Amino acid sequence: MRQIGRTKPKLDAHAKVTGAANFPADILRENSLYGCVMFSGQPHARMISMDLSQALAVEGVLLILTAADVPKNEYGLTLYDQPVLVGLNSTPHAQVSRWEADQVAFIVAESKESAEIAREKIQIEWEPLPVISDVFDALKDETILQGETNAYYDYKIRKGDMEAGWAAADIVIDARYRVPMQEHAYLQPEAGTSYIDDDGRITVEVAGQWTHEDQAQVAHALMLDPDQIRIIYPAIGGAFGGREDMSIQIVLALAAQKLAGMGIYRPIHTIWTREESIIGHHKRHQAVIDTKWGATKDGKIVAVAADCYLDAGAYNYTSNKVLGNLHLCVAGPYDIPNARIDSRAIYTNNVPGGAFRGFGAPQGCFAAESQMNKLAAALGIDPVELRLKNVLRDGIEGLTGVVLPAGVSIGEVVAACGQQAAASSQQPTVTKSAFASLQGDETILRRGKGFACAYKNVGFSFGFPERCEATIVLHGAREISGVTLYHAGADVGQGAHTAFRQMAAEAVGVPVELVEIVASDTATSGDSGSASASRLTWMAGNAIIRAADQALREWRDEERPARGHVRYTPPPTQMLDKKTGEGQPNFAYGYVAESAEITIDIETGHIWVDRVVCADDVGKAINSNLIEGQIEGAVVQAHGYTLTENLQVADGFIKNPRFSSYLIPGIQDVPARVESVILEIPDPRGPFGVRGMAEMPLIPLAPAITAALHDATGVWFDEIPLTPSRVVAKLREHGIC
């Protein structure tokens, strides 16, 4: 019996439902100390002095780490542009706080209360510096925040002949789009424990997305060999990209090392509050996109121009990579003969932008698909038909002057979504709101329907050295009685470990019940890469198949136990040419299309999403339950991004760092119906034909909803979130209410 393509319960489902699962906050080892981080509270200021005397005098305080204690006071996923701790007696770069949540101290004490009292007693004098919170102010370079210019990273596309493209256009649509920050809002805030393990390694148990990258960054800052650092992921309370970057890992490891040097071998435990979490970790990037599209009267796109401004915030994190995805997605999954696109990542003193489900694609897609919907309306062409006239297909040259990897299925996905959206569409009854004051009055309700589609990379891009390791051990005498899979890939709630187990069982040819997985520990597994970029099933599956083949060869040679270890590397990608944008940026893509049906109360501006149809090409469904869960979860996350989540940032400060004022969707706010359309058009390079898909359903929902809002009201909205006050104000501008 096949082990893939079957619905199997998630490995951790029972433990999570019963409360038996151990998340980082639950792991309180015997005789633990408590660690407490101190933020600078300064969006931009230079430290003049720091007095720890009163804090060190607090009963129970054992250690206060400052910048002077960090051996190499820098870190960053792709650029080492951020201090571990801001402060004196370190590099000049580390003496300036560029963000309100720059960490300045880590206090270790016998109790949480003692650590927090000591934190309040640390005295710091700051020299205020100009706060730059707007990308267009930053572009003036009147105050340079880092390096030589605030616009520190850029991409270009120069394709075809723009003059000829505009000359061929019968219609031109020109607009500016604004997309907001978004908080990850994962269930468990940052928490972790550090200690020295039995082999003398500095060990950190924490929630993350890439054990070996965490290990490398800790080792870099502590100037140690990576083998001296051990990273373990227990159960992870959500991630969505928010745990790709460092938060507490380095300071926890440093504290364990320092205490060991003092002869103190006790674990250090820390938990952030929700407010600390919202202030202290990165967000989805806010961006401004100016774009102009030209098309012929029969609907063929002939030219696209765009200028994209990405607010990186105070530090790079993954902004240079997110910018690359935005850059590729701002012209959509279409055959564009002429294009001029300029994209810039810009330092400000805002909270850093970083990885968040979709990774630049939602920002680019909002502009691209809004433009497509405006073209469809202006030309009087059905939105699905217009897309089918223009979508990329196998053998067509993409935006960067190369043919996309084989298996381009966006046309099939668009057609399937359009067909499902047209079928069984019905006028909903009046939707009830969670708020009694917003019960719909039929006389002021308007209904509309919108459509959007998208593509996005699967796997790391732009020349990054992709890899994924897997080890499989076969146990038994004459027959295989058990299989152990060692894999570092993180299960952040998406069910990755369940999928790994099914793929290992399929590759070995045994029932899934015989497979045990040992996961997410740098001491037991090779580098898996990150649980991000919709890559983990694709990459892990390829590694698992090859490791299984190797182990089976040993088994046939009567090696007992038989072992196979593989480091899988996919086809190489390329950094885009700096002047033309030419190159092959990705080795695989995912494809998605969505239809949204909404009801709006034109007096209050309140929007209900009545129905979402989401079509995804998954290549091969390893476990359809997991896929449907990813679709529904991504739709809810996109719903919040589009409608309710309004992070307020002013002068470098987050003004609403609580769920009481930052509104993620509740159970009565989510779409009434989400219909998953799962297509299985194999990716020629994917394991069993698999495509990555977990990010895809989030990407096009926002432009589908704004198109539905235009269908209902006749008004285009070029900025999200669509909060009631913003919607009502614009409707009144147009005389709608």
Buried (B, 14 or more C-beta within 10 A) or exposed (E): EEBBBBEBEBBBEEEBEEEEBEBBBBBEBEEBBBBBBBBBBBBBBBBEEBEBEEBBEBEBBBBBBBBEBBEBBBBBBEBBBBBBBBBBEBEEBBBBBBBBBBBBBBBBBBEBEBBBBBBEBBEBEBEEBEBBBBBEBBBEEEBEBBEEBBBBBBBBBBBBEBEEBBEBBBBBBEBEBBBBBBBBBBEBBBBBBBBBEEEEBBBBBBBBBBBBBBBBBBBBBBEBEBEBBBBBBBBBBBBBBBBBBBBBBBBBBBBBBBBBEEEBEBBBBBBBEBEBBBBBBBBBBBBBBBBBBBBBEEBBBBBBBBBBBBBBBBBBBBBBBBBBBBBBBBBBBBBBBBBBBBBBBBBBBBBBBBBBBBBBBBBBBBBBBBBBBBBBBBBEBEBBEBBBBBBBEEEEBBBBBEEBBEBBBBBBBBBBBBEBBEEEBEEBEEBEBEEEEBEBEEEEBBBBBBBBBBBBBBBBBBBBEBBBBBBBBBBBEEEBEBBBBBBBBBBBBBBBBBBBBBBBBBBBEBEBEBBBBBBBBBBBBBBBBBBBBBBBBBBBBBBBBBBBBBBBEBBEEEEEBBBBBBEBEBEEBBBBBEEEBBBBBBBBBBBBBBBBBBBBBBBBBBBBBBBBBBBBBBBBBBBBBBBBBBBBBBBBBBBBBBBBBBBEBEEBBBEBBEBEEBBBBEEEBBBBEBBBBBBBBBBEBBBBBBBBBBBBBBBBBBBBBBBBBBBBBEBBBBBBBBBBEBBBEBBEEEEBB
